[in-house]
């Protein structure tokens, strides 16, 4: 079972096959990925102190489709855009203050989450094995919640952080994980291979 789940990296883990494409393709993928992340930030249900949005869906999907290296680079590029003030963060805001406030831990967790899901996708936890893809997405969402809640706990205390920064996001994380796995399964075989 371990060999099945953690087999060596496969060249076709993603239908996008970015690892086989030119540097120009990869740069374009980073730009499109940051745009996708920004758009996902606008789909929001306001809550205090941390809003519910589609960012973790986008972060985990980018990790799964781009792989751990390019996925993390794309997410970091998006965070830099947000830090310099572009309106790409939750609700269309931007600025460095969001990285030191209640949402900071979640934001800093995103590249790690994308890298984790991408690393798992490269080892077979992808659209070719939808149950493993779902598990990878759940692990990514859980990592985000744990790291974000730990940051929040330093600001408002552990009990409050768990109550407001962890528990309300469990069901959403599971739903977004299922949506991510279904998206990977739907994309499987839909994208044409890269030219050799």
C-alpha positions as CSV (number, residue, x, y, z in Angstrom):
1,X,0.0,0.0,0.0
2,X,2.8,2.4,0.8
3,X,4.4,1.8,-2.6
4,X,1.1,2.6,-4.3
5,X,0.6,5.9,-2.4
6,X,4.2,7.1,-2.4
7,X,5.5,5.8,-5.7
8,X,8.3,7.7,-7.4
9,X,7.3,10.9,-9.3
10,X,5.6,10.3,-12.6
11,X,6.1,12.6,-15.5
12,X,2.3,12.8,-16.2
13,X,1.0,13.6,-12.7
14,X,-0.8,16.6,-14.0
15,X,-3.0,17.0,-17.1
16,X,-1.2,20.4,-17.7
17,X,2.2,18.6,-17.9
18,X,4.0,21.9,-17.0
19,X,7.2,20.0,-16.1
20,X,7.5,19.1,-19.8
21,X,6.9,22.6,-21.1
22,X,9.2,25.6,-21.8
23,X,10.1,28.3,-19.4
24,X,7.7,30.7,-21.2
25,X,4.8,28.3,-20.6
26,X,5.8,28.0,-16.9
27,X,6.0,31.8,-16.6
28,X,2.6,32.1,-18.2
29,X,1.3,29.4,-15.8
30,X,2.5,31.5,-12.8
31,X,0.7,34.6,-14.1
32,X,-2.5,32.7,-14.7
33,X,-2.2,31.0,-11.3
34,X,-1.9,34.3,-9.5
35,X,-4.9,35.5,-11.4
36,X,-6.9,32.4,-10.4
37,X,-5.8,32.9,-6.8
38,X,-6.9,36.5,-6.9
39,X,-10.3,35.6,-8.4
40,X,-10.8,32.9,-5.8
41,X,-10.2,35.6,-3.1
42,X,-13.3,37.5,-4.3
43,X,-15.6,34.5,-3.6
44,X,-16.1,35.1,0.1
45,X,-18.5,34.7,3.0
46,X,-17.5,37.4,5.5
47,X,-16.8,36.1,9.0
48,X,-14.8,37.4,11.9
49,X,-11.8,37.3,12.4
50,X,-11.1,35.1,9.3
51,X,-13.4,35.1,6.3
52,X,-14.4,31.9,4.4
53,X,-13.4,32.1,0.7
54,X,-12.2,29.9,-2.1
55,X,-8.5,30.6,-1.6
56,X,-7.6,27.2,-0.1
57,X,-9.4,25.5,-3.0
58,X,-7.2,27.5,-5.4
59,X,-4.1,26.9,-3.4
60,X,-4.5,23.1,-3.3
61,X,-5.6,22.9,-6.9
62,X,-2.6,24.9,-8.1
63,X,-0.3,22.7,-6.0
64,X,-1.9,19.5,-7.5
65,X,-1.7,20.8,-11.1
66,X,1.6,22.7,-11.0
67,X,3.6,20.4,-8.7
68,X,5.3,21.4,-5.5
69,X,8.0,23.7,-6.9
70,X,6.0,25.7,-9.4
71,X,2.9,25.6,-7.2
72,X,4.8,27.2,-4.3
73,X,6.5,29.8,-6.6
74,X,3.0,30.7,-8.0
75,X,1.5,31.1,-4.5
76,X,4.5,33.1,-3.3
77,X,4.2,35.4,-6.3
78,X,0.5,36.0,-5.5
79,X,1.4,36.7,-1.8
80,X,4.0,39.3,-3.0
81,X,1.3,40.9,-5.1
82,X,-0.9,41.1,-2.1
83,X,1.9,42.4,0.2
84,X,2.8,45.3,-2.2
85,X,-0.9,46.4,-2.2
86,X,-2.5,44.8,-5.2
87,X,-6.1,43.9,-4.5
88,X,-5.6,40.2,-4.7
89,X,-6.3,39.0,-1.1
90,X,-9.6,38.0,0.5
91,X,-12.3,40.4,-0.5
92,X,-10.1,42.3,-2.9
93,X,-7.7,43.9,-0.4
94,X,-4.0,44.2,-0.4
95,X,-1.2,45.4,1.8
96,X,1.5,44.2,4.2
97,X,-0.8,44.7,7.2
98,X,-2.8,41.6,6.3
99,X,0.4,39.5,6.8
100,X,0.7,40.6,10.5
101,X,-3.0,40.5,11.4
102,X,-5.3,37.6,12.2
103,X,-5.1,36.1,8.7
104,X,-1.3,36.2,8.5
105,X,-0.8,32.6,9.6
106,X,-3.1,31.3,6.9
107,X,-1.4,33.4,4.3
108,X,2.1,32.2,5.3
109,X,0.7,28.6,5.3
110,X,-0.4,28.8,1.7
111,X,2.9,28.1,-0.1
112,X,3.5,25.2,2.3
113,X,0.0,23.9,1.6
114,X,0.5,24.2,-2.2
115,X,3.9,22.5,-1.9
116,X,2.5,19.6,0.2
117,X,-0.4,18.9,-2.2
118,X,1.9,19.2,-5.2
119,X,4.5,16.9,-3.7
120,X,1.7,14.3,-3.0
121,X,0.3,14.8,-6.5
122,X,3.7,14.1,-8.0
123,X,3.6,10.8,-6.1
124,X,0.3,9.6,-7.4
125,X,-2.2,11.5,-5.2
126,X,-3.8,13.1,-8.2
127,X,-6.7,12.9,-10.6
128,X,-5.7,9.4,-11.6
129,X,-6.5,8.3,-8.0
130,X,-9.4,10.4,-6.9
131,X,-9.5,9.1,-3.3
132,X,-5.9,9.9,-2.8
133,X,-6.4,13.3,-4.5
134,X,-9.2,14.0,-2.0
135,X,-6.9,12.9,0.8
136,X,-4.1,15.2,-0.4
137,X,-6.6,18.2,-0.5
138,X,-7.8,17.4,3.0
139,X,-4.2,17.3,4.3
140,X,-3.5,20.6,2.6
141,X,-6.6,22.2,4.1
142,X,-5.8,20.7,7.5
143,X,-2.2,22.1,7.4
144,X,-3.6,25.5,6.6
145,X,-6.0,25.4,9.4
146,X,-3.4,24.2,11.9
147,X,-0.8,26.8,11.0
148,X,-3.4,29.6,10.7
149,X,-5.0,28.7,14.0
150,X,-1.6,28.6,15.7
151,X,-0.8,32.1,14.5
152,X,-4.3,33.3,15.5
153,X,-3.9,31.7,19.0
154,X,-0.9,33.9,19.6
155,X,-3.1,36.9,19.1
156,X,-6.4,35.9,20.7
157,X,-5.7,32.8,22.7
158,X,-6.0,29.1,21.9
159,X,-9.6,28.6,22.8
160,X,-10.8,31.6,20.8
161,X,-8.6,30.7,17.9
162,X,-10.0,27.1,17.7
163,X,-13.5,28.4,18.1
164,X,-13.3,31.1,15.4
165,X,-10.3,30.1,13.3
166,X,-10.5,26.3,13.0
167,X,-13.9,24.8,13.7
168,X,-16.0,27.0,11.3
169,X,-13.7,26.0,8.4
170,X,-13.8,22.2,8.8
171,X,-16.9,21.5,6.7
172,X,-15.8,24.1,4.1
173,X,-12.4,22.4,3.9
174,X,-13.9,19.0,3.3
175,X,-16.2,20.4,0.6
176,X,-13.4,22.3,-1.1
177,X,-11.3,19.1,-1.0
178,X,-14.0,17.2,-2.7
179,X,-14.4,19.9,-5.3
180,X,-10.7,19.9,-5.9
181,X,-10.5,16.2,-6.3
182,X,-13.5,16.2,-8.6
183,X,-11.8,19.0,-10.7
184,X,-8.6,17.0,-11.0
185,X,-10.6,13.9,-12.1
186,X,-12.6,16.0,-14.6
187,X,-9.4,17.5,-16.0
188,X,-7.7,14.1,-16.4
189,X,-7.2,13.5,-20.1
190,X,-8.8,16.8,-21.2
191,X,-5.6,18.6,-21.7
192,X,-3.4,17.7,-24.7
193,X,0.1,16.6,-24.0
194,X,3.0,19.0,-24.5
195,X,5.1,18.7,-27.6
196,X,8.3,16.8,-27.1
